Amino acid sequence: MLVLTRKLNESIQIGEDIRITVVRIKGNTVRIGIEAPQQVRVVRGELQAMGDRLGGILEDRVRRGEAVVVEREEMESAEEFTEEWSLVGAAPVGAGH
């Protein structure tokens, strides 16, 4: 793992297409901005495993005609991740499956 120190408004360039910029520092929290091509998936680490698991369950349900994913909004916490998925015509994820 490469570890770098950056100050407010400083950035890190990854290849030609990805730039990470420190946009705010407040207490022990750092807000970063990520510029990347649309085809590059960017997700917070704590949501990666949860998203993979939930996504697989939803894909199976859609394939079987049991569910339709409506949309997921931007979330601020891992707890909101499962709350923001909207399903039509299906029991809640995890119920009976």
C-alpha positions as CSV (number, residue, x, y, z in Angstrom):
1,M,0.0,0.0,0.0
2,L,1.3,3.4,-0.9
3,V,0.7,6.0,1.8
4,L,0.8,9.7,1.0
5,T,0.2,12.9,3.0
6,R,-2.0,15.5,1.4
7,K,-3.2,18.9,2.5
8,L,-6.5,20.7,1.7
9,N,-7.0,21.1,-2.0
10,E,-4.0,18.8,-2.9
11,S,-4.6,15.8,-5.0
12,I,-3.3,12.4,-6.1
13,Q,-3.3,11.4,-9.7
14,I,-3.8,7.7,-10.6
15,G,-3.0,6.9,-14.2
16,E,-4.4,9.4,-16.7
17,D,-8.0,9.2,-15.7
18,I,-8.4,9.2,-11.9
19,R,-7.8,12.1,-9.6
20,I,-8.4,12.1,-5.8
21,T,-8.5,15.6,-4.1
22,V,-8.8,16.6,-0.5
23,V,-11.8,19.0,-0.5
24,R,-12.5,19.4,3.3
25,I,-10.9,18.6,6.6
26,K,-13.1,18.9,9.7
27,G,-11.8,17.4,13.0
28,N,-10.8,13.8,12.3
29,T,-12.8,13.6,9.1
30,V,-11.5,14.2,5.6
31,R,-13.8,14.7,2.6
32,I,-12.3,13.7,-0.7
33,G,-13.4,14.2,-4.2
34,I,-12.8,11.5,-6.8
35,E,-12.8,12.2,-10.5
36,A,-12.9,9.0,-12.6
37,P,-14.4,7.8,-15.8
38,Q,-18.1,6.6,-15.5
39,Q,-17.0,3.0,-16.2
40,V,-14.8,3.0,-13.1
41,R,-16.8,1.8,-10.1
42,V,-16.1,3.9,-7.0
43,V,-17.6,2.7,-3.7
44,R,-16.7,3.1,0.0
45,G,-14.8,0.1,1.4
46,E,-17.4,-0.7,4.1
47,L,-20.2,-0.9,1.5
48,Q,-18.3,-3.1,-1.0
49,A,-19.0,-6.4,0.6
50,M,-22.5,-5.5,1.6
51,G,-23.3,-4.2,-1.9
52,D,-21.9,-7.4,-3.6
53,R,-24.1,-9.5,-1.3
54,L,-27.2,-7.4,-1.7
55,G,-26.7,-7.0,-5.4
56,G,-26.5,-10.7,-6.0
57,I,-29.7,-11.3,-4.1
58,L,-31.5,-8.6,-6.0
59,E,-30.2,-9.9,-9.4
60,D,-31.5,-13.3,-8.6
61,R,-34.9,-12.0,-7.7
62,V,-35.1,-9.8,-10.8
63,R,-34.1,-12.8,-13.0
64,R,-36.9,-14.9,-11.4
65,G,-39.4,-12.0,-11.9
66,E,-39.8,-11.5,-8.2
67,A,-38.4,-8.0,-7.8
68,V,-37.6,-4.8,-9.6
69,V,-35.0,-2.5,-8.4
70,V,-36.3,1.1,-8.6
71,E,-33.3,3.2,-7.5
72,R,-30.8,3.8,-4.8
73,E,-29.9,7.3,-3.6
74,E,-26.6,8.5,-2.3
75,M,-26.0,7.3,1.3
76,E,-24.0,8.6,4.2
77,S,-23.8,5.4,6.3
78,A,-23.7,1.7,5.8
79,E,-27.0,1.4,7.7
80,E,-28.7,3.5,5.1
81,F,-27.4,1.2,2.3
82,T,-30.1,-1.5,2.8
83,E,-32.7,1.1,3.6
84,E,-32.4,3.0,0.3
85,W,-33.1,0.1,-2.1
86,S,-36.7,0.1,-3.2
87,L,-38.4,-3.1,-4.3
88,V,-41.6,-3.6,-6.1
89,G,-43.6,-6.8,-6.0
90,A,-41.3,-8.7,-3.6
91,A,-40.9,-9.5,0.1
92,P,-38.0,-7.7,1.8
93,V,-34.5,-8.9,1.1
94,G,-33.7,-11.9,3.3
95,A,-37.4,-12.8,4.0
96,G,-37.9,-16.4,3.0
97,H,-34.8,-16.7,0.8
